[in-house]
């Protein structure tokens, strides 16, 4: 397979046109004809502009409500990967899926990140097997910016957008930085190293090489529950991106990326000689305590490997670049070998994506786009579920699944000067095994005066569910899987919302605004993962006419009271409900009601010193009903114990704060930074749930075991120190 992929890439390079150059707009910027809806100039000027923006800001020019995390924002904290890039954002909440694997998941509009379309420069990514750990596979220092668009977006990039889109802009081949280095080390011994090197080979060719190595080799069990707080891991990540520009205006962008990530989590036990023993799937012995002097540790052993190749070709059809043809193709192979105790999940995914576009800008007021795109996924799965102290095969399968959709779409854009714009799009998609579906989407933007921007958008999103990998935390339980956990139903949701932004006439810059938005997501069909149907079971079933909806309100305020001092405050409130079988309409469990974020940044003259401080207040969430019986001493009783308080009063998690701080000293070409995360040292109590053995630890081989009920941080205070080096062209 690897040889085939390499041969394909070499063949693509070999057939490239031989005469290329730039297409330049009226402002002298290079036009990106391979991503015609990217709204950026691929030039040094654009990169410099982005770096000078505040860390997080709302885009004034975008038709859809879009929050931008700039290059400066990505430097506010250690920001080792994409999951750690959203600490300054209340729009996106990031948490752990479980206490074993280290997998991180986002929430946008109060819903799981599986309903958010992740894009890599307009190419859909983090789908299927790559989703559980995908946030950890994007180094923050590889990125130029992150754009968070709420609600239904354009029909151009596919049909899977439900709650919004997160688009990642990587460092460009045309970057005027021949070399960039970043290295950081955490107090928990986690290390992170990044390198980026761009090269311009004459007028036509340019390339950028991106490298990343990170690892965590130490074992930490700060809460004394016998389980690693963070898995031991080692990741290698390498990418190479190319740009080729022709004299006739054609642009070709292509690249490859390879990744390997291994992680070992679970119990830290000791053998008869007192030596530490970690989980080893190859020497797993199904016994209660000891065998031949070795303790039978429980844990997870996960190996992820992937390779990706993409091609983007943009062809201007006239000198003014008002008409374009574009082709975007992407192929990836993801392999996941994972073991959770005696349970194994071995899977491979071939994923192909093709998008054909024609754009015609008739004049400044009228533009339309027509296109055809589709996705094709092949899943090879080998699943065997075993959790008990005795060898009981609960479930399993071995086979291949094909998922595909092909869609025709059209989109019309109307602009009436700077005051009003509208985008109306319609898709018709054929889904394998599901038939034909129509997805309309509408976006409106109105500026009655220059200081006020009003936006509204709505539309339909559709996606195939992959129940097990979408909910990777279920493997970190001893509970029986019941229902349609092997099915791939077509989830169906409508999202509507709007935004009002008022740019205020005070402050030391034009970046003073007050913004309020509201979005509602209503599911017509959804895969439900029900922890509350029956004790010691997890039920998977389709919504089947029951209700599931989420209302999301958010208020944003930003001001520079004095020069070089920025204050940003955000508050988000979420009302999420779902109708569970046998329980009626209830508040969605493990979904926080609110989050508030305050960020302060001050820079001295010439930005020699930069001070960043972020405080967040995380609201409570309803816990699963079986968690209501947990006591602070780790026991579980239906009746209140004398002298022992309930762990979750009123069946809700506590409200808790998080504090982050960082100081950066800039020299010529060098940045040195030091900071800390979780300064309050807050950690979730009783991470593990289940029957306690004679050793005082929760037994992971019992049906009651659950390490997936995570709502708060698992690690306490962590300090970090690092440096950035930039070599600029003279």
C-alpha positions, 0 to 999 in steps of 0.5 A, spaced: 500 500 500 505 504 501 509 503 495 502 504 491 501 511 494 508 513 493 508 511 486 501 515 485 505 521 488 511 521 483 506 520 478 502 526 479 509 530 480 511 528 473 505 530 469 505 537 472 505 543 467 512 546 465 510 553 465 507 556 471 507 563 474 503 568 479 496 570 478 495 577 481 489 581 483 488 589 483 491 589 489 498 586 487 496 580 491 497 572 489 490 569 487 489 562 490 486 559 485 486 552 488 482 554 494 477 560 491 473 561 497 479 561 502 479 569 503 486 570 503 492 572 500 498 568 499 504 573 500 508 575 505 504 581 506 498 577 508 503 573 513 505 579 516 498 582 517 496 576 521 501 576 526 500 583 528 493 582 529 490 580 536 490 573 538 483 572 537 478 576 534 472 576 530 473 577 522 469 583 520 469 581 512 467 574 513 459 573 511 459 567 516 460 569 523 468 567 524 473 567 530 480 567 528 486 565 532 492 568 529 499 566 529 500 571 535 494 567 538 497 561 537 504 563 541 500 565 547 501 559 551 505 553 549 500 550 544 503 544 542 498 541 538 491 543 536 487 541 542 491 546 546 490 552 541 483 553 544 484 555 551 483 562 549 476 561 546 469 560 549 466 558 542 470 551 542 471 547 549 476 542 549 476 536 554 478 529 555 474 523 552 477 518 557 482 517 563 486 512 559 488 514 552 489 521 552 484 523 546 482 530 546 475 532 543 472 539 542 465 541 543 462 547 538 455 549 540 455 544 545 455 538 541 461 533 540 466 535 535 464 529 530 459 534 528 464 540 526 467 539 520 475 540 520 478 543 514 485 543 512 485 549 507 478 547 505 480 540 505 475 535 510 480 532 515 479 528 521 474 523 519 473 516 522 479 513 525 483 520 525 478 523 529 479 521 536 486 523 536 486 528 530 487 534 535 493 531 537 496 530 530 496 538 528 502 541 531 500 548 533 506 551 531 505 549 524 499 553 523 498 560 520 491 561 523 485 557 525 478 560 523 472 558 527 465 559 523 459 557 527 453 554 524 452 552 517 457 554 512 458 553 504 456 547 500 462 547 497 466 543 502 461 538 503 455 536 507 458 534 513 458 541 517 453 541 522 455 546 528 460 549 524 467 549 520 474 549 523 479 551 518 486 550 519 491 555 515 498 552 515 505 555 514 506 557 506 511 555 501 512 562 500 513 564 507 519 569 507 522 564 513 527 559 511 527 556 518 523 556 524 524 552 530 520 551 536 522 547 542 518 546 549 518 542 555 513 541 560 514 540 568 511 533 567 517 531 562 512 532 556 517 534 550 515 538 543 519 540 538 517 543 531 521 545 525 519 549 518 523 550 513 521 554 506 524 554 500 523 558 493 526 555 487 526 561 482 520 564 480 515 558 479 517 553 485 516 553 492 516 548 498 515 548 505 518 542 510 514 541 516 517 536 522 514 535 529 516 530 534 513 530 541 513 525 547 512 523 554 516 518 557 514 519 564 509 515 569 505 520 573 499 518 578 498 524 582 491 522 584 493 515 587 488 511 583 493 506 580 492 509 573 497 513 569 494 521 569 497 521 562 499 516 557 506 515 555 507 517 548 511 518 542 509 521 536 513 523 529 509 527 524 512 530 517 509 534 512 512 537 505 508 542 501 509 544 494 506 550 490 508 551 482 505 557 479 505 558 471 505 563 466 498 562 464 496 563 471 495 556 473 497 554 480 498 547 483 499 545 490 500 538 492 503 535 498 504 529 502 504 527 510 506 521 514 505 520 522 506 515 527 503 515 534 504 510 539 501 511 546 501 506 552 496 508 558 492 504 564 495 501 570 501 502 574 502 496 578 508 492 581 510 485 581 513 481 587 519 484 587 516 491 587 518 493 580 513 497 576 509 493 571 505 497 565 500 493 561 503 489 555 497 486 550 502 481 548 503 478 555 496 479 557 494 473 562 487 473 564 487 472 572 485 476 578 492 478 581 498 474 580 501 469 575 508 467 575 510 473 580 507 478 575 501 483 576 496 483 571 496 490 569 490 493 565 491 498 560 491 501 553 496 500 547 494 504 541 498 505 535 496 510 529 499 510 523 497 515 517 499 517 510 496 523 506 497 526 499 493 532 496 493 535 490 489 542 488 489 545 481 486 552 479 486 554 472 484 561 471 479 562 464 480 569 463 486 574 464 481 578 470 481 571 474 473 572 474 472 565 471 476 559 475 476 552 474 479 548 480 480 541 482 481 538 489 483 531 490 485 528 497 487 521 499 489 518 506 490 511 509 489 511 517 491 505 521 489 504 528 491 498 532 488 499 539 488 494 545 484 496 551 485 490 556 483 484 553 479 488 548 482 489 541 480 494 535 484 493 529 482 498 523 484 501 517 481 506 513 482 508 506 479 515 505 478 519 498 475 526 497 474 529 490 472 536 489 471 539 482 469 547 482 467 552 477 466 559 479 464 565 475 464 572 478 460 576 473 461 583 476 462 586 483 455 584 485 454 577 482 458 571 483 456 563 482 459 557 483 458 550 480 461 543 482 461 536 484 464 533 490 464 526 493 467 522 499 469 514 499 471 511 505 473 504 506 473 501 513 477 494 515 475 492 522 477 487 527 473 488 533 473 483 539 470 485 546 472 482 552 472 485 559 471 480 565 475 476 570 473 470 566 474 469 558 467 471 556 467 474 549 461 479 549 461 481 542 465 482 536 466 482 528 471 482 522 469 485 516 469 491 511 464 497 510 464 502 504 461 509 505 460 513 500 456 520 497 457 524 491 453 531 491 452 536 485 451 543 488 450 550 486 452 557 490 450 564 488 453 570 491 450 577 491 453 583 494 450 590 494 456 594 495 459 594 502 452 594 506 449 587 504 451 580 501 447 573 501 450 566 499 444 561 497 447 554 496 443 548 494 446 541 494 443 534 492 447 528 495 447 520 493 449 516 500 450 509 499 445 505 502 441 511 504 438 514 497 438 521 495 438 527 500 437 535 499 441 540 503 440 547 502 444 553 506 443 560 506 447 566 509 446 573 510 450 579 512 447 586 513 451 592 515 446 598 516 452 602 518 460 601 518 460 600 526 454 594 525 454 587 522 448 583 522 449 576 520 444 570 519 445 563 516 442 556 516 442 549 513 442 542 513 448 537 515 449 530 514 454 525 516 455 517 517 456 515 524 462 511 526 459 509 533 465 506 536 471 511 534 466 517 535 466 515 542 472 512 543 471 513 551 467 507 551 473 502 550 475 505 557 469 501 560 467 494 562 460 495 560 457 491 555 455 494 548 448 493 546 444 495 540 447 498 533 454 500 535 456 497 529 452 501 524 453 507 520 446 511 520 446 517 516 445 523 522 441 529 520 441 536 523 439 543 521 442 549 524 440 556 524 443 562 528 445 569 527 450 574 530 450 582 531 457 585 532 457 592 534 464 596 533 465 601 539 468 608 538 473 608 543 480 604 545 487 605 542 485 601 536 479 599 531 479 592 535 474 594 540 467 590 539 461 587 542 458 581 539 452 577 541 450 570 537 445 565 538 445 558 534 440 552 535 442 545 532 436 540 531 437 533 530 432 529 525 436 523 526 442 522 531 446 516 533 445 516 541 450 513 546 446 512 552 449 510 558 443 511 562 438 506 559 441 500 564 446 499 569 453 496 566 451 497 559 452 502 554 446 502 549 447 505 542 441 506 538 438 511 533 434 517 535 428 515 531 423 521 532 425 523 539 428 530 540 435 532 540 437 540 540 442 545 543 441 552 544 447 556 544 448 563 546 455 567 546 457 574 548 464 577 546 467 583 548 474 586 546 478 592 547 485 595 547 484 600 553 491 603 551 496 601 546 499 594 546 494 592 551 488 588 549 482 585 553 478 580 551 472 577 555 467 572 552 461 568 555 457 562 553 451 559 555 448 552 552 442 549 553 442 542 551 436 537 551 435 530 548 430 525 549 432 518 551 429 511 551 425 510 557 427 517 560 423 522 556 427 529 555 433 531 559 439 535 559 444 532 555 449 529 560 456 531 561 455 538 557 457 544 561 452 550 561 456 555 561 464 558 560 467 564 561 474 566 558 478 573 560 484 574 556 489 579 558 495 581 553 500 586 554 506 588 550 512 593 551 515 597 546 517 593 540 514 587 543 520 585 547 516 583 553 509 580 552 505 578 558 499 573 557 494 571 562 488 567 561 482 565 566 476 561 564 470 559 569 467 552 567 460 551 568 457 545 571 454 539 567 449 534 569 452 527 570 450 520 568 444 518 573 449 512 576 454 518 578 449 521 583 450 515 587 458 516 588 460 519 595 467 523 596 470 516 599 469 513 592 464 508 594 457 508 591 451 507 595 443 509 593 442 511 600 446 517 603 452 515 608 453 518 615 458 523 615 460 522 608 458 527 602 456 526 595 461 527 590 456 530 585 451 535 589 444 535 586 447 530 580 451 536 577 459 537 577 462 543 580 463 550 577 471 550 577 476 556 574 482 555 570 488 560 570 494 560 564 500 565 564 506 566 560 511 571 559 515 571 552 522 575 551 523 577 544 530 578 541 533 578 534 530 572 531 529 569 538 523 568 543 524 565 549 518 563 553 516 561 560 509 559 563 504 555 567 497 551 566 492 550 571 495 555 576 489 553 580 491 546 580 484 543 580 483 536 578 477 532 577 476 527 583 474 520 583 476 519 575 475 512 575 468 509 577 467 501 579 468 496 584 474 497 589 478 491 590 482 489 596 488 493 594 483 500 594 483 501 587 478 500 582 478 493 578 478 495 571 475 488 569 468 488 572 462 491 568 462 497 573 468 499 571 468 506 567 474 511 566 470 515 560 466 520 565 471 525 564 468 533 565 474 536 568 482 536 568 486 530 569 493 534 570 494 539 576 499 545 575 504 544 569 509 549 568 513 549 561 519 553 558 521 553 551 524 557 545 522 559 538 527 561 533 526 564 526 531 566 520 528 571 516 531 572 509 535 578 508 
